[in-house]
Amino acid sequence: MKVIVTGASGVLGTAVYDAFARADAGHTVIGLANSRSGGIHNLSRLDLLNSDDVSTFIRDTKPNWVIHCAAERKPDVAEKDPEGTRKLNVDVPTHLATLAKEFGFTLIFVSTDYVFDGTSPPYVPSAQPNPVNHYGITKRDAELGVLGVEGARVVVLRIPILYGPAPSNADSAINILLDVVKDQSGKHYTMDHYQTRFPTNVLDIASFLVRLAERPKSALLPPVIHYSAEEPFTKYEICLIFARILGLSHAHITPDAGPPPPGSTPRPHNTQLYLGETEALGVEGGLGTSGFEEWWVDYLRSK
């Protein structure tokens, strides 16, 4: 199978690219990036905002699957640049869905738990989205856009906050907490203890996508799939775990159990994704999610 991965230089995109490249089925994988093309994976440079170039690339490569990981994923950036975020997060995937219809490939659109308002978890795939910030709004609108292209084979894959191998800890909102814990310089940090998050390993998502792709062609995919680990944490609780693993003090980190203050980017309280329908798909190996602390112990020990 020929697979295109957009955003293949990012934390999730890299994991997805590697998983398909290493799969026993012998997939042909093409990774796309814009600002960080080339590198060890020899990624192809393509500006996804240039719809003509994207159309030509798709026509020439003739993929079976396009896994669209590229996005503006930072809520604070989305609030500051709503127009640029909308172009990347809404216009690009909607255009890919029209190409999916034209050229007959399957589009896997990576979305987010932030399409929900966090007031009534867990959320089933058919739950009504009600995002509370601009990032979530763009992802909700993109879901409507891609699923609204009649005749296109599209799957919306909703996932939560991510962690895993990354070139820089700053590339992940979870990995960066390692730097907070390691900073024993005397600087003080106030850490969110309000939002309940379900951090999910990018390696697990990538493995699941490979196994999903290798199901029989007769096994139809639903329009929306949820994938998530099931362990709940606040960011403060994650800092405590990292401090325990690293054997460092966390006295410089103070929990903040209040909601986001007025004037800051709104964030939902608890957007837990219901996974029963995903488990019912019968994908070989199941969800296959990692234990959070166990994975970090092994990963940090190996570095």
C-alpha positions as CSV (number, residue, x, y, z in Angstrom):
1,M,0.0,0.0,0.0
2,K,1.2,3.5,-0.8
3,V,0.8,5.9,2.2
4,I,1.4,9.6,2.4
5,V,2.0,11.2,5.8
6,T,1.6,14.9,6.1
7,G,3.4,16.7,9.0
8,A,5.9,13.9,8.9
9,S,8.6,15.9,10.7
10,G,6.3,16.4,13.8
11,V,6.2,14.1,16.8
12,L,3.1,12.2,15.6
13,G,3.9,12.3,11.9
14,T,7.4,10.9,12.5
15,A,6.0,8.0,14.5
16,V,3.4,7.3,11.9
17,Y,6.0,7.5,9.1
18,D,8.4,5.1,10.9
19,A,5.6,2.6,11.8
20,F,4.5,2.2,8.2
21,A,8.0,2.1,6.8
22,R,8.9,-0.7,9.2
23,A,5.7,-2.7,8.8
24,D,5.9,-6.3,7.6
25,A,3.4,-5.5,4.8
26,G,6.1,-3.5,3.0
27,H,4.2,-0.3,2.5
28,T,5.6,2.5,0.4
29,V,5.6,5.6,2.6
30,I,6.0,9.2,1.5
31,G,6.5,11.8,4.2
32,L,5.6,15.4,3.6
33,A,7.0,18.4,5.5
34,N,7.4,22.1,4.8
35,S,9.7,23.8,7.3
36,R,11.6,20.7,8.3
37,S,11.9,18.6,5.1
38,G,14.9,16.4,4.2
39,G,16.6,14.9,7.3
40,I,17.1,11.3,8.1
41,H,13.8,10.3,6.4
42,N,14.4,12.4,3.3
43,L,11.0,14.0,3.6
44,S,9.5,15.7,0.6
45,R,8.9,19.4,0.9
46,L,5.4,20.5,0.1
47,D,3.5,23.6,1.1
48,L,0.0,22.3,2.0
49,L,-1.4,25.8,1.7
50,N,-0.7,25.7,-2.1
51,S,-3.7,23.7,-3.3
52,D,-2.5,23.4,-6.9
53,D,0.8,21.9,-5.8
54,V,-1.0,19.5,-3.4
55,S,-3.4,18.4,-6.2
56,T,-0.5,17.8,-8.6
57,F,1.5,15.8,-6.0
58,I,-1.5,13.6,-5.1
59,R,-2.2,13.0,-8.8
60,D,1.3,12.0,-9.5
61,T,1.9,9.8,-6.5
62,K,-1.5,8.0,-6.5
63,P,-1.7,7.1,-2.8
64,N,-4.0,4.5,-1.2
65,W,-4.0,6.3,2.1
66,V,-3.2,9.9,3.2
67,I,-2.8,10.3,6.9
68,H,-3.1,14.0,7.6
69,C,-1.1,14.9,10.8
70,A,-0.1,18.4,9.8
71,A,-1.9,21.1,11.9
72,E,-1.5,24.1,14.1
73,R,-1.9,22.2,17.4
74,K,-1.1,24.9,20.0
75,P,-4.3,26.6,21.4
76,D,-2.4,29.8,22.4
77,V,-1.0,30.2,18.8
78,A,-4.5,29.5,17.3
79,E,-5.9,32.3,19.4
80,K,-3.2,34.8,18.3
81,D,-3.4,33.8,14.6
82,P,-7.0,32.7,13.9
83,E,-6.8,33.3,10.2
84,G,-3.6,31.4,9.6
85,T,-4.8,28.6,11.9
86,R,-8.0,28.3,9.9
87,K,-6.2,28.0,6.6
88,L,-4.0,25.2,7.9
89,N,-6.5,23.4,10.1
90,V,-9.7,23.7,8.0
91,D,-8.9,24.6,4.4
92,V,-6.1,22.1,3.9
93,P,-7.9,19.0,5.2
94,T,-11.1,19.9,3.4
95,H,-9.2,20.2,0.1
96,L,-7.6,16.8,0.8
97,A,-11.1,15.3,1.2
98,T,-12.1,16.7,-2.2
99,L,-8.9,15.0,-3.6
100,A,-9.8,11.8,-1.8
101,K,-13.1,11.8,-3.8
102,E,-11.4,12.6,-7.1
103,F,-8.5,10.2,-6.8
104,G,-10.1,7.4,-4.7
105,F,-7.7,7.3,-1.7
106,T,-8.7,7.0,2.0
107,L,-8.1,10.2,4.0
108,I,-7.3,9.7,7.7
109,F,-7.8,13.2,9.3
110,V,-6.2,13.5,12.7
111,S,-8.5,15.5,14.9
112,T,-8.6,16.2,18.7
113,D,-10.6,15.7,21.9
114,Y,-10.7,19.5,22.0
115,V,-13.7,19.5,19.8
116,F,-15.6,18.9,23.0
117,D,-16.4,21.3,25.9
118,G,-15.3,18.9,28.7
119,T,-18.5,19.1,30.7
120,S,-19.9,15.6,30.1
121,P,-17.3,12.9,29.5
122,P,-16.7,10.3,28.3
123,Y,-17.6,11.4,24.7
124,V,-18.8,8.9,22.2
125,P,-17.8,9.4,18.5
126,S,-21.3,10.6,17.7
127,A,-21.4,13.2,20.5
128,Q,-22.1,16.8,19.5
129,P,-18.9,18.8,19.4
130,N,-18.9,22.1,21.3
131,P,-15.4,23.5,21.3
132,V,-14.4,26.2,23.8
133,N,-11.4,27.7,22.0
134,H,-10.3,28.6,18.5
135,Y,-8.1,25.6,18.1
136,G,-11.1,23.3,18.9
137,I,-13.4,25.3,16.6
138,T,-11.0,24.9,13.6
139,K,-10.8,21.2,14.2
140,R,-14.6,20.9,14.6
141,D,-15.1,22.8,11.3
142,A,-12.5,20.7,9.6
143,E,-14.3,17.5,10.7
144,L,-17.5,19.0,9.2
145,G,-15.6,19.9,6.1
146,V,-14.0,16.5,5.4
147,L,-17.0,14.4,6.3
148,G,-19.2,16.7,4.2
149,V,-17.5,15.8,0.9
150,E,-20.0,13.3,-0.5
151,G,-18.4,10.2,-2.0
152,A,-15.0,10.7,-0.3
153,R,-13.6,7.9,1.9
154,V,-12.7,9.8,5.1
155,V,-12.0,8.8,8.7
156,V,-11.8,11.3,11.5
157,L,-9.3,10.1,14.1
158,R,-9.8,12.0,17.4
159,I,-6.9,11.8,19.8
160,P,-5.9,13.6,23.0
161,I,-2.7,15.2,24.2
162,L,0.4,13.4,23.0
163,Y,3.8,12.4,24.2
164,G,6.7,10.2,23.0
165,P,10.1,10.4,21.3
166,A,10.7,14.0,20.1
167,P,13.7,16.0,18.8
168,S,13.0,18.5,21.5
169,N,10.9,18.3,24.6
170,A,9.3,21.6,23.5
171,D,7.6,19.7,20.7
172,S,5.2,18.0,23.1
173,A,3.1,19.6,25.8
174,I,3.8,16.5,28.0
175,N,7.5,16.1,27.2
176,I,8.2,19.8,28.1
177,L,7.2,19.0,31.7
178,L,10.5,17.1,32.0
179,D,12.3,20.4,31.6
180,V,10.2,22.0,34.3
181,V,11.0,19.2,36.7
182,K,14.7,19.2,35.8
183,D,14.9,23.0,36.3
184,Q,16.3,23.0,39.9
185,S,17.7,26.6,39.5
186,G,15.3,28.1,42.0
187,K,12.7,29.2,39.4
188,H,9.1,28.7,40.5
189,Y,6.4,27.2,38.3
190,T,2.6,27.1,38.8
191,M,1.3,24.0,37.1
192,D,-2.3,23.2,35.9
193,H,-4.1,20.9,38.3
194,Y,-7.5,21.5,36.8
195,Q,-7.7,19.9,33.4
196,T,-7.9,16.1,33.4
197,R,-5.8,14.8,30.4
198,F,-5.3,11.4,28.9
199,P,-1.8,11.5,27.5
200,T,-1.3,9.1,24.7
201,N,1.9,7.8,23.2
202,V,2.5,8.6,19.5
203,L,4.1,5.2,19.0
204,D,0.9,3.5,20.1
205,I,-1.2,5.6,17.7
206,A,1.2,4.9,14.8
207,S,1.0,1.1,15.6
208,F,-2.8,1.2,15.7
209,L,-3.0,3.0,12.3
210,V,-0.7,0.4,10.7
211,R,-2.9,-2.4,12.1
212,L,-6.0,-0.5,11.0
213,A,-4.7,-0.2,7.5
214,E,-3.9,-3.9,7.3
215,R,-7.5,-5.0,8.0
216,P,-9.3,-6.7,5.0
217,K,-10.5,-4.2,2.4
218,S,-14.0,-5.6,3.0
219,A,-13.9,-4.3,6.6
220,L,-15.4,-0.8,6.3
221,L,-14.2,1.9,8.6
222,P,-16.5,4.2,10.6
223,P,-16.5,7.9,9.8
224,V,-15.1,8.8,13.3
225,I,-12.7,6.8,15.5
226,H,-11.5,7.6,19.0
227,Y,-8.1,6.6,20.1
228,S,-6.7,7.3,23.6
229,A,-4.9,6.0,26.6
230,E,-7.1,5.5,29.6
231,E,-5.0,6.9,32.5
232,P,-6.1,10.3,33.7
233,F,-3.6,12.9,34.9
234,T,-3.4,16.6,35.4
235,K,-0.2,18.3,34.3
236,Y,0.8,18.7,37.9
237,E,0.4,15.0,38.5
238,I,2.6,14.3,35.5
239,C,5.3,16.5,37.0
240,L,5.1,14.5,40.2
241,I,5.6,11.3,38.2
242,F,8.6,12.8,36.4
243,A,10.1,14.0,39.7
244,R,9.8,10.5,41.1
245,I,11.3,8.8,38.0
246,L,14.2,11.3,38.0
247,G,14.7,11.4,41.7
248,L,14.3,15.2,41.8
249,S,12.5,17.6,44.1
250,H,9.2,19.1,42.9
251,A,9.1,21.7,45.6
252,H,9.5,24.4,43.0
253,I,6.2,23.4,41.3
254,T,2.9,24.6,42.8
255,P,-0.5,23.1,41.7
256,D,-3.2,25.4,40.4
257,A,-6.6,23.7,40.6
258,G,-8.6,26.6,39.3
259,P,-10.0,27.0,35.7
260,P,-8.1,29.1,33.2
261,P,-8.3,32.7,34.4
262,P,-10.2,35.4,32.4
263,G,-8.2,36.6,29.4
264,S,-6.3,33.3,28.9
265,T,-7.1,30.7,26.3
266,P,-10.1,28.7,27.4
267,R,-9.5,25.0,27.9
268,P,-12.0,22.2,28.6
269,H,-12.0,20.4,31.9
270,N,-12.3,16.8,30.9
271,T,-12.6,15.6,27.3
272,Q,-12.2,11.9,27.9
273,L,-12.9,9.9,24.7
274,Y,-15.2,6.8,24.8
275,L,-13.3,3.9,23.3
276,G,-15.9,1.1,23.2
277,E,-16.7,1.5,19.5
278,T,-12.9,1.5,18.7
279,E,-12.4,-1.7,20.6
280,A,-15.4,-3.2,18.8
281,L,-13.6,-2.8,15.5
282,G,-11.6,-5.9,16.3
283,V,-8.3,-4.5,15.2
284,E,-5.6,-7.1,15.7
285,G,-3.8,-6.3,19.0
286,G,-6.6,-4.1,20.3
287,L,-5.8,-0.6,21.3
288,G,-2.3,-1.5,22.5
289,T,-1.8,1.6,24.7
290,S,1.3,2.0,26.9
291,G,1.3,2.5,30.6
292,F,2.4,6.1,31.1
293,E,4.9,5.8,33.9
294,E,6.2,2.5,32.8
295,W,7.0,3.8,29.3
296,W,8.8,6.9,30.7
297,V,10.9,4.8,33.0
298,D,12.0,2.6,30.1
299,Y,12.5,5.5,27.7
300,L,14.5,7.7,30.1
301,R,16.6,4.7,31.2
302,S,17.5,4.0,27.6
303,K,18.7,7.5,26.8
